[in-house]
Structures are given as structure tokens and as C-alpha cells.
Amino acid sequence: MNPNNGTTTVGAGKLTVFIKVMIVVFALNLMIDRGAQLLPVYTLGGNFDLLNTLMMSLKLPFFWTGLLVPVTYLCALWAAANFLKKFEHSKSFDHDSLKCLQTIGANLMYAAMAAILFVPTIEAWINQGSRSVKTHWDIEAVTIGMIGLILKFVSQRAQSLQDKVDSFV
């Protein structure tokens, strides 16, 4: 029996909790940042009305489109924390851990698509009134999207191989 197994699981459990706490901190920071964008509405209006502030936020395209990519990244990070937890409990790439890898890959791909295609297109529609598709090719978004694609492909392939092994047993 390996004496490090218990400490590794405890370390991974602590790391999982730390990652999830950091996700909550990042989400709160994102909400505070978005609230700071609406701060001029509070100071110019003289009175605070939540409904009016929300309606004003709908007229600011960057308010909502600026949330799409970071929230998707946070979902990928949450899935990564879940993967770490499941992997440390099972000590193998079982069905659940491979599904978590697929989720991480999918969320990274969604974030890249949002950064490259969805956000620029929506903002162009709102700001410029154009109805064409706009793209913003950024090396970081392309790299993250490709990593997500590779994770998703590898986990799907591993799942199919695992299913073949399970069919023999």
C-alpha cells in the first residue's frame, strides 16, 4: 500500500475546494466590475431603482456580451475542479472522469467560439446595425479553443476504447 495515497487525495480535495473558492471570488469580481459600469447611472439619476438600472444595462451591449466569455471560462474551471475530485477518488479514467474531461473541452471550445464569433457579431449588430457575421481572431482564444477540442476528442476516444474493453469483460 502506498502511504502517499491518503495525502494525495487530501491534497487534491483541498485543491478542488481552493479552485471552487477562487471561482466564486472571480464571479463576485465579475459582478462587481459589471456593477461599476452601471455606477454612473446611480450618480446621475439621483435615486436607485433596480428595475431602471437593469433596463439601462440592456442598452449597454458590452455589459452582457462581456459576461459571456468569462462565465464560460469559469464553467470550464468548475468542470476541471470536478474532474480533479473524481479522478482522485477513482484513481483511473472511468466513465465519470472522462465525461468531466469532455465537459472541460466543450466549455473551452464554447468560450473560444464566444470570443472569436459570438461576442464580436452581437456587438457589431447592436453598435453598428450591421447584420453580417464579424470575427475577432485572437491567438489566446484560438489556442484555448484548440486545447478544448483536443481534450474533447481525446476523452471521447478514450471513452470508446473503455467501452470496447468493458464489452470484452
C-alpha positions in Angstrom: 0.0 0.0 0.0 1.3 3.4 -0.9 1.5 5.8 2.1 1.1 8.8 -0.2 -2.4 7.9 -1.4 -4.1 9.4 1.5 -2.1 12.6 1.4 -2.6 12.9 -2.4 -6.4 12.6 -2.0 -6.4 15.2 0.8 -4.2 17.5 -1.3 -6.5 17.1 -4.3 -9.6 17.7 -2.1 -8.0 20.9 -0.8 -7.1 21.9 -4.3 -10.6 21.3 -5.5 -12.0 23.4 -2.7 -9.5 26.1 -3.4 -10.3 26.2 -7.1 -14.0 26.4 -6.4 -13.5 29.2 -3.9 -11.4 31.1 -6.5 -14.2 30.6 -9.0 -16.6 32.2 -6.6 -14.2 35.1 -6.0 -13.8 35.6 -9.7 -17.5 35.5 -10.2 -18.0 38.1 -7.5 -15.3 40.2 -9.0 -17.0 40.0 -12.4 -20.3 41.1 -10.8 -18.6 44.0 -9.0 -16.9 45.0 -12.3 -20.3 45.0 -14.1 -21.9 46.9 -11.3 -19.1 49.5 -11.5 -20.1 50.0 -15.2 -23.6 51.0 -14.0 -22.3 53.3 -11.3 -22.8 56.5 -13.4 -26.5 55.6 -13.7 -26.8 55.7 -9.9 -24.9 59.0 -9.6 -26.6 60.8 -12.5 -30.1 59.6 -11.7 -30.1 60.6 -8.0 -32.2 57.7 -6.9 -31.6 54.0 -7.1 -34.1 51.8 -8.8 -33.1 48.2 -9.6 -35.5 47.8 -12.5 -34.4 51.0 -14.2 -30.8 50.1 -13.7 -31.4 46.7 -15.2 -33.2 48.3 -18.1 -30.3 50.6 -18.6 -27.9 47.6 -18.7 -29.8 46.2 -21.6 -28.9 49.3 -23.6 -25.2 48.7 -23.0 -24.1 45.9 -25.3 -20.7 45.4 -23.6 -22.4 44.9 -20.3 -23.9 41.5 -21.2 -21.6 40.4 -24.0 -18.6 41.0 -21.7 -20.0 38.3 -19.4 -20.3 35.5 -22.0 -16.6 34.6 -22.3 -15.6 34.9 -18.6 -18.6 32.9 -17.4 -17.8 30.1 -19.9 -14.2 30.0 -18.7 -15.5 29.8 -15.1 -17.7 26.9 -16.1 -14.7 25.1 -17.6 -12.7 25.7 -14.4 -15.5 24.4 -12.3 -15.6 21.2 -14.5 -11.8 20.9 -14.1 -12.2 21.0 -10.3 -14.9 18.3 -10.5 -12.6 16.2 -12.8 -9.8 16.5 -10.2 -12.0 15.4 -7.4 -13.4 12.4 -9.4 -10.0 11.4 -10.7 -8.5 11.4 -7.2 -11.4 9.3 -5.9 -11.4 6.7 -8.7 -7.6 6.8 -9.4 -8.4 5.9 -13.1 -10.0 7.3 -16.1 -13.5 5.9 -15.6 -16.7 7.0 -17.4 -17.4 9.9 -15.0 -13.9 11.4 -15.2 -13.9 11.1 -19.0 -17.3 12.9 -19.1 -15.7 15.7 -17.0 -12.9 15.9 -19.5 -15.4 16.2 -22.3 -17.2 19.0 -20.3 -13.9 20.9 -19.8 -13.1 20.6 -23.5 -16.6 21.6 -24.6 -16.6 24.7 -22.3 -13.2 25.8 -23.5 -14.5 25.4 -27.1 -17.6 27.4 -26.3 -15.6 30.2 -24.7 -13.3 30.3 -27.8 -16.3 30.5 -30.1 -17.9 33.2 -28.0 -14.6 35.2 -28.0 -14.0 34.8 -31.7 -17.5 34.8 -33.2 -20.5 35.4 -31.0 -19.4 38.5 -29.0 -18.0 40.4 -32.0 -21.1 39.6 -34.1 -23.6 40.6 -31.4 -21.7 43.8 -30.6 -21.5 44.7 -34.3 -25.2 44.1 -34.7 -26.0 46.3 -31.7 -23.4 49.1 -32.2 -23.2 49.3 -36.0 -26.5 48.0 -37.0 -24.8 45.5 -39.4 -26.3 42.1 -40.0 -23.2 40.4 -41.1 -21.0 37.9 -39.1 -18.0 39.5 -37.5 -15.0 37.7 -36.2 -12.1 38.6 -33.9 -9.3 36.2 -34.3 -7.2 36.3 -31.2 -4.3 33.8 -30.6 -5.4 33.2 -27.0 -8.9 32.3 -27.9 -7.8 30.1 -30.8 -5.3 28.3 -28.5 -7.8 27.8 -25.8 -10.4 26.5 -28.3 -7.9 24.1 -29.8 -7.0 22.8 -26.4 -10.7 22.3 -25.7 -11.1 20.5 -29.0 -8.2 18.2 -28.2 -9.5 17.4 -24.7 -12.9 16.6 -26.0 -11.5 14.4 -28.8 -9.1 12.5 -26.6 -11.7 11.9 -23.9 -14.3 10.7 -26.5 -11.6 8.4 -28.0 -10.7 7.1 -24.5 -14.4 6.6 -23.7 -14.9 4.5 -26.9 -11.8 2.4 -26.1 -13.0 2.0 -22.5 -16.4 0.8 -23.8 -14.6 -1.8 -26.0 -12.6 -3.1 -23.1 -15.7 -3.2 -20.9 -17.5 -5.2 -23.6 -14.8 -7.9 -23.5 -15.0 -8.3 -19.7 
